[in-house]
Amino acid sequence: MASPSGQGLDTPQVQFVLKFFDHLSARNLGAAFSLLSETLVYEMWPASLAHSPRTKSEYKALLDTNPDRDVKFEILETIESPGKVVVTLIIVSLTGGRYSKESCYIFTLGFDRNGSRTILHIKEIVDSKAATDIHREERERLLEQNA
């Protein structure tokens, strides 16, 4: 996935972050999580959603149990500075639900002991009302579907 503004000329750090979303879209959590540091911290903002910071394993558990996990990521824009990549995107349901939300992700990147690029920190910023409504509706839809 190239950023619309980059027109295929994305830098290595932007390509690395976009690979994370490619793996998530394919539901290849193993490949997605191989890009994350063992000391990863994931945060969801605003604080009104009452999500505490999560470790790598807690973030994986969150994605594993999320009822609206069959999604695609439509990248709107990427912005970067050394060690940081900001991605604005739309997350769209592939299961027929109404699920569609805009998010902004801020990635902090670094290198592991072997010199390989890794994601150290992810901050996801969402519209709290839309996110709450969409998650509730998607859970209800899936419960009805499985009844």
Phi and psi in radians as a Rosetta constraint file:
Dihedral C 1 N 2 CA 2 C 2 CIRCULARHARMONIC -1.615 0.35
Dihedral N 2 CA 2 C 2 N 3 CIRCULARHARMONIC 2.600 0.35
Dihedral C 2 N 3 CA 3 C 3 CIRCULARHARMONIC -1.261 0.35
Dihedral N 3 CA 3 C 3 N 4 CIRCULARHARMONIC 2.511 0.35
Dihedral C 3 N 4 CA 4 C 4 CIRCULARHARMONIC -0.983 0.35
Dihedral N 4 CA 4 C 4 N 5 CIRCULARHARMONIC -0.664 0.35
Dihedral C 4 N 5 CA 5 C 5 CIRCULARHARMONIC -1.290 0.35
Dihedral N 5 CA 5 C 5 N 6 CIRCULARHARMONIC -0.479 0.35
Dihedral C 5 N 6 CA 6 C 6 CIRCULARHARMONIC -1.441 0.35
Dihedral N 6 CA 6 C 6 N 7 CIRCULARHARMONIC -0.363 0.35
Dihedral C 6 N 7 CA 7 C 7 CIRCULARHARMONIC 0.804 0.35
Dihedral N 7 CA 7 C 7 N 8 CIRCULARHARMONIC 0.825 0.35
Dihedral C 7 N 8 CA 8 C 8 CIRCULARHARMONIC 1.462 0.35
Dihedral N 8 CA 8 C 8 N 9 CIRCULARHARMONIC 0.052 0.35
Dihedral C 8 N 9 CA 9 C 9 CIRCULARHARMONIC -1.869 0.35
Dihedral N 9 CA 9 C 9 N 10 CIRCULARHARMONIC 0.499 0.35
Dihedral C 9 N 10 CA 10 C 10 CIRCULARHARMONIC -1.112 0.35
Dihedral N 10 CA 10 C 10 N 11 CIRCULARHARMONIC 2.559 0.35
Dihedral C 10 N 11 CA 11 C 11 CIRCULARHARMONIC -1.283 0.35
Dihedral N 11 CA 11 C 11 N 12 CIRCULARHARMONIC 2.894 0.35
Dihedral C 11 N 12 CA 12 C 12 CIRCULARHARMONIC -0.975 0.35
Dihedral N 12 CA 12 C 12 N 13 CIRCULARHARMONIC -0.666 0.35
Dihedral C 12 N 13 CA 13 C 13 CIRCULARHARMONIC -1.249 0.35
Dihedral N 13 CA 13 C 13 N 14 CIRCULARHARMONIC -0.598 0.35
Dihedral C 13 N 14 CA 14 C 14 CIRCULARHARMONIC -1.202 0.35
Dihedral N 14 CA 14 C 14 N 15 CIRCULARHARMONIC -0.771 0.35
Dihedral C 14 N 15 CA 15 C 15 CIRCULARHARMONIC -1.003 0.35
Dihedral N 15 CA 15 C 15 N 16 CIRCULARHARMONIC -0.689 0.35
Dihedral C 15 N 16 CA 16 C 16 CIRCULARHARMONIC -1.081 0.35
Dihedral N 16 CA 16 C 16 N 17 CIRCULARHARMONIC -0.810 0.35
Dihedral C 16 N 17 CA 17 C 17 CIRCULARHARMONIC -1.162 0.35
Dihedral N 17 CA 17 C 17 N 18 CIRCULARHARMONIC -0.716 0.35
Dihedral C 17 N 18 CA 18 C 18 CIRCULARHARMONIC -1.138 0.35
Dihedral N 18 CA 18 C 18 N 19 CIRCULARHARMONIC -0.537 0.35
Dihedral C 18 N 19 CA 19 C 19 CIRCULARHARMONIC -1.083 0.35
Dihedral N 19 CA 19 C 19 N 20 CIRCULARHARMONIC -0.642 0.35
Dihedral C 19 N 20 CA 20 C 20 CIRCULARHARMONIC -1.001 0.35
Dihedral N 20 CA 20 C 20 N 21 CIRCULARHARMONIC -0.821 0.35
Dihedral C 20 N 21 CA 21 C 21 CIRCULARHARMONIC -1.199 0.35
Dihedral N 21 CA 21 C 21 N 22 CIRCULARHARMONIC -0.614 0.35
Dihedral C 21 N 22 CA 22 C 22 CIRCULARHARMONIC -1.018 0.35
Dihedral N 22 CA 22 C 22 N 23 CIRCULARHARMONIC -0.816 0.35
Dihedral C 22 N 23 CA 23 C 23 CIRCULARHARMONIC -1.129 0.35
Dihedral N 23 CA 23 C 23 N 24 CIRCULARHARMONIC -0.730 0.35
Dihedral C 23 N 24 CA 24 C 24 CIRCULARHARMONIC -1.097 0.35
Dihedral N 24 CA 24 C 24 N 25 CIRCULARHARMONIC -0.735 0.35
Dihedral C 24 N 25 CA 25 C 25 CIRCULARHARMONIC -1.060 0.35
Dihedral N 25 CA 25 C 25 N 26 CIRCULARHARMONIC -0.621 0.35
Dihedral C 25 N 26 CA 26 C 26 CIRCULARHARMONIC -1.451 0.35
Dihedral N 26 CA 26 C 26 N 27 CIRCULARHARMONIC 0.038 0.35
Dihedral C 26 N 27 CA 27 C 27 CIRCULARHARMONIC 1.000 0.35
Dihedral N 27 CA 27 C 27 N 28 CIRCULARHARMONIC 0.558 0.35
Dihedral C 27 N 28 CA 28 C 28 CIRCULARHARMONIC -1.714 0.35
Dihedral N 28 CA 28 C 28 N 29 CIRCULARHARMONIC 1.324 0.35
Dihedral C 28 N 29 CA 29 C 29 CIRCULARHARMONIC -1.137 0.35
Dihedral N 29 CA 29 C 29 N 30 CIRCULARHARMONIC -0.570 0.35
Dihedral C 29 N 30 CA 30 C 30 CIRCULARHARMONIC -1.040 0.35
Dihedral N 30 CA 30 C 30 N 31 CIRCULARHARMONIC -0.824 0.35
Dihedral C 30 N 31 CA 31 C 31 CIRCULARHARMONIC -1.177 0.35
Dihedral N 31 CA 31 C 31 N 32 CIRCULARHARMONIC -0.715 0.35
Dihedral C 31 N 32 CA 32 C 32 CIRCULARHARMONIC -1.074 0.35
Dihedral N 32 CA 32 C 32 N 33 CIRCULARHARMONIC -0.785 0.35
Dihedral C 32 N 33 CA 33 C 33 CIRCULARHARMONIC -1.347 0.35
Dihedral N 33 CA 33 C 33 N 34 CIRCULARHARMONIC -0.255 0.35
Dihedral C 33 N 34 CA 34 C 34 CIRCULARHARMONIC -1.220 0.35
Dihedral N 34 CA 34 C 34 N 35 CIRCULARHARMONIC -0.295 0.35
Dihedral C 34 N 35 CA 35 C 35 CIRCULARHARMONIC -1.501 0.35
Dihedral N 35 CA 35 C 35 N 36 CIRCULARHARMONIC -0.151 0.35
Dihedral C 35 N 36 CA 36 C 36 CIRCULARHARMONIC -1.682 0.35
Dihedral N 36 CA 36 C 36 N 37 CIRCULARHARMONIC 2.483 0.35
Dihedral C 36 N 37 CA 37 C 37 CIRCULARHARMONIC -1.132 0.35
Dihedral N 37 CA 37 C 37 N 38 CIRCULARHARMONIC 2.625 0.35
Dihedral C 37 N 38 CA 38 C 38 CIRCULARHARMONIC -1.117 0.35
Dihedral N 38 CA 38 C 38 N 39 CIRCULARHARMONIC -0.379 0.35
Dihedral C 38 N 39 CA 39 C 39 CIRCULARHARMONIC -1.768 0.35
Dihedral N 39 CA 39 C 39 N 40 CIRCULARHARMONIC 0.332 0.35
Dihedral C 39 N 40 CA 40 C 40 CIRCULARHARMONIC -0.894 0.35
Dihedral N 40 CA 40 C 40 N 41 CIRCULARHARMONIC 2.504 0.35
Dihedral C 40 N 41 CA 41 C 41 CIRCULARHARMONIC -2.156 0.35
Dihedral N 41 CA 41 C 41 N 42 CIRCULARHARMONIC 2.210 0.35
Dihedral C 41 N 42 CA 42 C 42 CIRCULARHARMONIC -1.947 0.35
Dihedral N 42 CA 42 C 42 N 43 CIRCULARHARMONIC 2.325 0.35
Dihedral C 42 N 43 CA 43 C 43 CIRCULARHARMONIC -2.263 0.35
Dihedral N 43 CA 43 C 43 N 44 CIRCULARHARMONIC 2.528 0.35
Dihedral C 43 N 44 CA 44 C 44 CIRCULARHARMONIC -2.043 0.35
Dihedral N 44 CA 44 C 44 N 45 CIRCULARHARMONIC 2.257 0.35
Dihedral C 44 N 45 CA 45 C 45 CIRCULARHARMONIC -2.052 0.35
Dihedral N 45 CA 45 C 45 N 46 CIRCULARHARMONIC 2.655 0.35
Dihedral C 45 N 46 CA 46 C 46 CIRCULARHARMONIC -1.407 0.35
Dihedral N 46 CA 46 C 46 N 47 CIRCULARHARMONIC 2.896 0.35
Dihedral C 46 N 47 CA 47 C 47 CIRCULARHARMONIC -1.099 0.35
Dihedral N 47 CA 47 C 47 N 48 CIRCULARHARMONIC -0.364 0.35
Dihedral C 47 N 48 CA 48 C 48 CIRCULARHARMONIC -1.086 0.35
Dihedral N 48 CA 48 C 48 N 49 CIRCULARHARMONIC -0.303 0.35
Dihedral C 48 N 49 CA 49 C 49 CIRCULARHARMONIC -1.363 0.35
Dihedral N 49 CA 49 C 49 N 50 CIRCULARHARMONIC -0.155 0.35
Dihedral C 49 N 50 CA 50 C 50 CIRCULARHARMONIC 1.053 0.35
Dihedral N 50 CA 50 C 50 N 51 CIRCULARHARMONIC 0.626 0.35
Dihedral C 50 N 51 CA 51 C 51 CIRCULARHARMONIC -1.655 0.35
Dihedral N 51 CA 51 C 51 N 52 CIRCULARHARMONIC 2.087 0.35
Dihedral C 51 N 52 CA 52 C 52 CIRCULARHARMONIC -1.422 0.35
Dihedral N 52 CA 52 C 52 N 53 CIRCULARHARMONIC 2.756 0.35
Dihedral C 52 N 53 CA 53 C 53 CIRCULARHARMONIC -0.969 0.35
Dihedral N 53 CA 53 C 53 N 54 CIRCULARHARMONIC 2.510 0.35
Dihedral C 53 N 54 CA 54 C 54 CIRCULARHARMONIC -2.079 0.35
Dihedral N 54 CA 54 C 54 N 55 CIRCULARHARMONIC 2.595 0.35
Dihedral C 54 N 55 CA 55 C 55 CIRCULARHARMONIC -1.406 0.35
Dihedral N 55 CA 55 C 55 N 56 CIRCULARHARMONIC 3.082 0.35
Dihedral C 55 N 56 CA 56 C 56 CIRCULARHARMONIC -1.015 0.35
Dihedral N 56 CA 56 C 56 N 57 CIRCULARHARMONIC -0.825 0.35
Dihedral C 56 N 57 CA 57 C 57 CIRCULARHARMONIC -1.187 0.35
Dihedral N 57 CA 57 C 57 N 58 CIRCULARHARMONIC -0.627 0.35
Dihedral C 57 N 58 CA 58 C 58 CIRCULARHARMONIC -1.201 0.35
Dihedral N 58 CA 58 C 58 N 59 CIRCULARHARMONIC -0.640 0.35
Dihedral C 58 N 59 CA 59 C 59 CIRCULARHARMONIC -1.149 0.35
Dihedral N 59 CA 59 C 59 N 60 CIRCULARHARMONIC -0.730 0.35
Dihedral C 59 N 60 CA 60 C 60 CIRCULARHARMONIC -1.088 0.35
Dihedral N 60 CA 60 C 60 N 61 CIRCULARHARMONIC -0.770 0.35
Dihedral C 60 N 61 CA 61 C 61 CIRCULARHARMONIC -1.069 0.35
Dihedral N 61 CA 61 C 61 N 62 CIRCULARHARMONIC -0.679 0.35
Dihedral C 61 N 62 CA 62 C 62 CIRCULARHARMONIC -1.053 0.35
Dihedral N 62 CA 62 C 62 N 63 CIRCULARHARMONIC -0.810 0.35
Dihedral C 62 N 63 CA 63 C 63 CIRCULARHARMONIC -1.218 0.35
Dihedral N 63 CA 63 C 63 N 64 CIRCULARHARMONIC -0.627 0.35
Dihedral C 63 N 64 CA 64 C 64 CIRCULARHARMONIC -1.108 0.35
Dihedral N 64 CA 64 C 64 N 65 CIRCULARHARMONIC -0.603 0.35
Dihedral C 64 N 65 CA 65 C 65 CIRCULARHARMONIC -1.746 0.35
Dihedral N 65 CA 65 C 65 N 66 CIRCULARHARMONIC -0.008 0.35
Dihedral C 65 N 66 CA 66 C 66 CIRCULARHARMONIC -1.234 0.35
Dihedral N 66 CA 66 C 66 N 67 CIRCULARHARMONIC 2.152 0.35
Dihedral C 66 N 67 CA 67 C 67 CIRCULARHARMONIC -1.203 0.35
Dihedral N 67 CA 67 C 67 N 68 CIRCULARHARMONIC -0.337 0.35
Dihedral C 67 N 68 CA 68 C 68 CIRCULARHARMONIC -1.878 0.35
Dihedral N 68 CA 68 C 68 N 69 CIRCULARHARMONIC 0.839 0.35
Dihedral C 68 N 69 CA 69 C 69 CIRCULARHARMONIC -1.523 0.35
Dihedral N 69 CA 69 C 69 N 70 CIRCULARHARMONIC -0.263 0.35
Dihedral C 69 N 70 CA 70 C 70 CIRCULARHARMONIC -1.535 0.35
Dihedral N 70 CA 70 C 70 N 71 CIRCULARHARMONIC 1.520 0.35
Dihedral C 70 N 71 CA 71 C 71 CIRCULARHARMONIC -2.342 0.35
Dihedral N 71 CA 71 C 71 N 72 CIRCULARHARMONIC 2.871 0.35
Dihedral C 71 N 72 CA 72 C 72 CIRCULARHARMONIC -2.125 0.35
Dihedral N 72 CA 72 C 72 N 73 CIRCULARHARMONIC 2.713 0.35
Dihedral C 72 N 73 CA 73 C 73 CIRCULARHARMONIC -1.936 0.35
Dihedral N 73 CA 73 C 73 N 74 CIRCULARHARMONIC 2.066 0.35
Dihedral C 73 N 74 CA 74 C 74 CIRCULARHARMONIC -1.753 0.35
Dihedral N 74 CA 74 C 74 N 75 CIRCULARHARMONIC 1.858 0.35
Dihedral C 74 N 75 CA 75 C 75 CIRCULARHARMONIC -1.280 0.35
Dihedral N 75 CA 75 C 75 N 76 CIRCULARHARMONIC 2.205 0.35
Dihedral C 75 N 76 CA 76 C 76 CIRCULARHARMONIC -1.666 0.35
Dihedral N 76 CA 76 C 76 N 77 CIRCULARHARMONIC -0.734 0.35
Dihedral C 76 N 77 CA 77 C 77 CIRCULARHARMONIC -2.839 0.35
Dihedral N 77 CA 77 C 77 N 78 CIRCULARHARMONIC 2.576 0.35
Dihedral C 77 N 78 CA 78 C 78 CIRCULARHARMONIC -2.186 0.35
Dihedral N 78 CA 78 C 78 N 79 CIRCULARHARMONIC 2.496 0.35
Dihedral C 78 N 79 CA 79 C 79 CIRCULARHARMONIC -2.343 0.35
Dihedral N 79 CA 79 C 79 N 80 CIRCULARHARMONIC 2.472 0.35
Dihedral C 79 N 80 CA 80 C 80 CIRCULARHARMONIC -2.472 0.35
Dihedral N 80 CA 80 C 80 N 81 CIRCULARHARMONIC 2.770 0.35
Dihedral C 80 N 81 CA 81 C 81 CIRCULARHARMONIC -2.517 0.35
Dihedral N 81 CA 81 C 81 N 82 CIRCULARHARMONIC 2.941 0.35
Dihedral C 81 N 82 CA 82 C 82 CIRCULARHARMONIC -0.947 0.35
Dihedral N 82 CA 82 C 82 N 83 CIRCULARHARMONIC 2.110 0.35
Dihedral C 82 N 83 CA 83 C 83 CIRCULARHARMONIC 1.409 0.35
Dihedral N 83 CA 83 C 83 N 84 CIRCULARHARMONIC 0.029 0.35
Dihedral C 83 N 84 CA 84 C 84 CIRCULARHARMONIC -2.367 0.35
Dihedral N 84 CA 84 C 84 N 85 CIRCULARHARMONIC 2.432 0.35
Dihedral C 84 N 85 CA 85 C 85 CIRCULARHARMONIC -2.358 0.35
Dihedral N 85 CA 85 C 85 N 86 CIRCULARHARMONIC 2.266 0.35
Dihedral C 85 N 86 CA 86 C 86 CIRCULARHARMONIC -1.932 0.35
Dihedral N 86 CA 86 C 86 N 87 CIRCULARHARMONIC 2.264 0.35
Dihedral C 86 N 87 CA 87 C 87 CIRCULARHARMONIC -2.178 0.35
Dihedral N 87 CA 87 C 87 N 88 CIRCULARHARMONIC 2.169 0.35
Dihedral C 87 N 88 CA 88 C 88 CIRCULARHARMONIC -1.818 0.35
Dihedral N 88 CA 88 C 88 N 89 CIRCULARHARMONIC 2.408 0.35
Dihedral C 88 N 89 CA 89 C 89 CIRCULARHARMONIC -2.706 0.35
Dihedral N 89 CA 89 C 89 N 90 CIRCULARHARMONIC 2.974 0.35
Dihedral C 89 N 90 CA 90 C 90 CIRCULARHARMONIC -2.054 0.35
Dihedral N 90 CA 90 C 90 N 91 CIRCULARHARMONIC 2.288 0.35
Dihedral C 90 N 91 CA 91 C 91 CIRCULARHARMONIC -1.764 0.35
Dihedral N 91 CA 91 C 91 N 92 CIRCULARHARMONIC 2.151 0.35
Dihedral C 91 N 92 CA 92 C 92 CIRCULARHARMONIC -2.132 0.35
Dihedral N 92 CA 92 C 92 N 93 CIRCULARHARMONIC 2.351 0.35
Dihedral C 92 N 93 CA 93 C 93 CIRCULARHARMONIC -1.182 0.35
Dihedral N 93 CA 93 C 93 N 94 CIRCULARHARMONIC 2.466 0.35
Dihedral C 93 N 94 CA 94 C 94 CIRCULARHARMONIC -1.830 0.35
Dihedral N 94 CA 94 C 94 N 95 CIRCULARHARMONIC 0.063 0.35
Dihedral C 94 N 95 CA 95 C 95 CIRCULARHARMONIC -1.809 0.35
Dihedral N 95 CA 95 C 95 N 96 CIRCULARHARMONIC 0.159 0.35
Dihedral C 95 N 96 CA 96 C 96 CIRCULARHARMONIC 1.596 0.35
Dihedral N 96 CA 96 C 96 N 97 CIRCULARHARMONIC -0.015 0.35
Dihedral C 96 N 97 CA 97 C 97 CIRCULARHARMONIC -1.377 0.35
Dihedral N 97 CA 97 C 97 N 98 CIRCULARHARMONIC 3.032 0.35
Dihedral C 97 N 98 CA 98 C 98 CIRCULARHARMONIC -1.397 0.35
Dihedral N 98 CA 98 C 98 N 99 CIRCULARHARMONIC -0.026 0.35
Dihedral C 98 N 99 CA 99 C 99 CIRCULARHARMONIC -0.969 0.35
Dihedral N 99 CA 99 C 99 N 100 CIRCULARHARMONIC 2.024 0.35
Dihedral C 99 N 100 CA 100 C 100 CIRCULARHARMONIC -2.809 0.35
Dihedral N 100 CA 100 C 100 N 101 CIRCULARHARMONIC 2.080 0.35
Dihedral C 100 N 101 CA 101 C 101 CIRCULARHARMONIC -2.494 0.35
Dihedral N 101 CA 101 C 101 N 102 CIRCULARHARMONIC 2.614 0.35
Dihedral C 101 N 102 CA 102 C 102 CIRCULARHARMONIC -1.587 0.35
Dihedral N 102 CA 102 C 102 N 103 CIRCULARHARMONIC 2.467 0.35
Dihedral C 102 N 103 CA 103 C 103 CIRCULARHARMONIC -2.448 0.35
Dihedral N 103 CA 103 C 103 N 104 CIRCULARHARMONIC 2.765 0.35
Dihedral C 103 N 104 CA 104 C 104 CIRCULARHARMONIC -2.177 0.35
Dihedral N 104 CA 104 C 104 N 105 CIRCULARHARMONIC 2.194 0.35
Dihedral C 104 N 105 CA 105 C 105 CIRCULARHARMONIC -1.939 0.35
Dihedral N 105 CA 105 C 105 N 106 CIRCULARHARMONIC 2.339 0.35
Dihedral C 105 N 106 CA 106 C 106 CIRCULARHARMONIC -2.008 0.35
Dihedral N 106 CA 106 C 106 N 107 CIRCULARHARMONIC 2.049 0.35
Dihedral C 106 N 107 CA 107 C 107 CIRCULARHARMONIC -1.838 0.35
Dihedral N 107 CA 107 C 107 N 108 CIRCULARHARMONIC 2.348 0.35
Dihedral C 107 N 108 CA 108 C 108 CIRCULARHARMONIC -1.863 0.35
Dihedral N 108 CA 108 C 108 N 109 CIRCULARHARMONIC 2.204 0.35
Dihedral C 108 N 109 CA 109 C 109 CIRCULARHARMONIC -1.955 0.35
Dihedral N 109 CA 109 C 109 N 110 CIRCULARHARMONIC 2.743 0.35
Dihedral C 109 N 110 CA 110 C 110 CIRCULARHARMONIC -2.755 0.35
Dihedral N 110 CA 110 C 110 N 111 CIRCULARHARMONIC -2.805 0.35
Dihedral C 110 N 111 CA 111 C 111 CIRCULARHARMONIC -2.281 0.35
Dihedral N 111 CA 111 C 111 N 112 CIRCULARHARMONIC 2.493 0.35
Dihedral C 111 N 112 CA 112 C 112 CIRCULARHARMONIC -1.458 0.35
Dihedral N 112 CA 112 C 112 N 113 CIRCULARHARMONIC -3.048 0.35
Dihedral C 112 N 113 CA 113 C 113 CIRCULARHARMONIC -1.054 0.35
Dihedral N 113 CA 113 C 113 N 114 CIRCULARHARMONIC -0.466 0.35
Dihedral C 113 N 114 CA 114 C 114 CIRCULARHARMONIC -1.565 0.35
Dihedral N 114 CA 114 C 114 N 115 CIRCULARHARMONIC 0.022 0.35
Dihedral C 114 N 115 CA 115 C 115 CIRCULARHARMONIC 1.481 0.35
Dihedral N 115 CA 115 C 115 N 116 CIRCULARHARMONIC 0.170 0.35
Dihedral C 115 N 116 CA 116 C 116 CIRCULARHARMONIC -1.523 0.35
Dihedral N 116 CA 116 C 116 N 117 CIRCULARHARMONIC 2.456 0.35
Dihedral C 116 N 117 CA 117 C 117 CIRCULARHARMONIC -1.107 0.35
Dihedral N 117 CA 117 C 117 N 118 CIRCULARHARMONIC 2.523 0.35
Dihedral C 117 N 118 CA 118 C 118 CIRCULARHARMONIC -2.603 0.35
Dihedral N 118 CA 118 C 118 N 119 CIRCULARHARMONIC 2.750 0.35
Dihedral C 118 N 119 CA 119 C 119 CIRCULARHARMONIC -1.664 0.35
Dihedral N 119 CA 119 C 119 N 120 CIRCULARHARMONIC 2.104 0.35
Dihedral C 119 N 120 CA 120 C 120 CIRCULARHARMONIC -1.622 0.35
Dihedral N 120 CA 120 C 120 N 121 CIRCULARHARMONIC -0.597 0.35
Dihedral C 120 N 121 CA 121 C 121 CIRCULARHARMONIC -2.631 0.35
Dihedral N 121 CA 121 C 121 N 122 CIRCULARHARMONIC 2.411 0.35
Dihedral C 121 N 122 CA 122 C 122 CIRCULARHARMONIC -2.215 0.35
Dihedral N 122 CA 122 C 122 N 123 CIRCULARHARMONIC 2.226 0.35
Dihedral C 122 N 123 CA 123 C 123 CIRCULARHARMONIC -2.084 0.35
Dihedral N 123 CA 123 C 123 N 124 CIRCULARHARMONIC 2.057 0.35
Dihedral C 123 N 124 CA 124 C 124 CIRCULARHARMONIC -1.799 0.35
Dihedral N 124 CA 124 C 124 N 125 CIRCULARHARMONIC 2.210 0.35
Dihedral C 124 N 125 CA 125 C 125 CIRCULARHARMONIC -1.960 0.35
Dihedral N 125 CA 125 C 125 N 126 CIRCULARHARMONIC 2.149 0.35
Dihedral C 125 N 126 CA 126 C 126 CIRCULARHARMONIC -2.207 0.35
Dihedral N 126 CA 126 C 126 N 127 CIRCULARHARMONIC 2.848 0.35
Dihedral C 126 N 127 CA 127 C 127 CIRCULARHARMONIC -1.354 0.35
Dihedral N 127 CA 127 C 127 N 128 CIRCULARHARMONIC 1.909 0.35
Dihedral C 127 N 128 CA 128 C 128 CIRCULARHARMONIC -1.073 0.35
Dihedral N 128 CA 128 C 128 N 129 CIRCULARHARMONIC -0.719 0.35
Dihedral C 128 N 129 CA 129 C 129 CIRCULARHARMONIC -1.179 0.35
Dihedral N 129 CA 129 C 129 N 130 CIRCULARHARMONIC -0.830 0.35
Dihedral C 129 N 130 CA 130 C 130 CIRCULARHARMONIC -1.070 0.35
Dihedral N 130 CA 130 C 130 N 131 CIRCULARHARMONIC -0.759 0.35
Dihedral C 130 N 131 CA 131 C 131 CIRCULARHARMONIC -1.093 0.35
Dihedral N 131 CA 131 C 131 N 132 CIRCULARHARMONIC -0.771 0.35
Dihedral C 131 N 132 CA 132 C 132 CIRCULARHARMONIC -1.105 0.35
Dihedral N 132 CA 132 C 132 N 133 CIRCULARHARMONIC -0.822 0.35
Dihedral C 132 N 133 CA 133 C 133 CIRCULARHARMONIC -1.095 0.35
Dihedral N 133 CA 133 C 133 N 134 CIRCULARHARMONIC -0.786 0.35
Dihedral C 133 N 134 CA 134 C 134 CIRCULARHARMONIC -1.137 0.35
Dihedral N 134 CA 134 C 134 N 135 CIRCULARHARMONIC -0.776 0.35
Dihedral C 134 N 135 CA 135 C 135 CIRCULARHARMONIC -1.106 0.35
Dihedral N 135 CA 135 C 135 N 136 CIRCULARHARMONIC -0.719 0.35
Dihedral C 135 N 136 CA 136 C 136 CIRCULARHARMONIC -1.090 0.35
Dihedral N 136 CA 136 C 136 N 137 CIRCULARHARMONIC -0.834 0.35
Dihedral C 136 N 137 CA 137 C 137 CIRCULARHARMONIC -1.102 0.35
Dihedral N 137 CA 137 C 137 N 138 CIRCULARHARMONIC -0.705 0.35
Dihedral C 137 N 138 CA 138 C 138 CIRCULARHARMONIC -1.184 0.35
Dihedral N 138 CA 138 C 138 N 139 CIRCULARHARMONIC -0.698 0.35
Dihedral C 138 N 139 CA 139 C 139 CIRCULARHARMONIC -1.075 0.35
Dihedral N 139 CA 139 C 139 N 140 CIRCULARHARMONIC -0.780 0.35
Dihedral C 139 N 140 CA 140 C 140 CIRCULARHARMONIC -1.074 0.35
Dihedral N 140 CA 140 C 140 N 141 CIRCULARHARMONIC -0.750 0.35
Dihedral C 140 N 141 CA 141 C 141 CIRCULARHARMONIC -1.094 0.35
Dihedral N 141 CA 141 C 141 N 142 CIRCULARHARMONIC -0.752 0.35
Dihedral C 141 N 142 CA 142 C 142 CIRCULARHARMONIC -1.196 0.35
Dihedral N 142 CA 142 C 142 N 143 CIRCULARHARMONIC -0.630 0.35
Dihedral C 142 N 143 CA 143 C 143 CIRCULARHARMONIC -1.102 0.35
Dihedral N 143 CA 143 C 143 N 144 CIRCULARHARMONIC -0.773 0.35
Dihedral C 143 N 144 CA 144 C 144 CIRCULARHARMONIC -1.097 0.35
Dihedral N 144 CA 144 C 144 N 145 CIRCULARHARMONIC -0.721 0.35
Dihedral C 144 N 145 CA 145 C 145 CIRCULARHARMONIC -1.128 0.35
Dihedral N 145 CA 145 C 145 N 146 CIRCULARHARMONIC -0.628 0.35
Dihedral C 145 N 146 CA 146 C 146 CIRCULARHARMONIC -1.594 0.35
Dihedral N 146 CA 146 C 146 N 147 CIRCULARHARMONIC -0.018 0.35
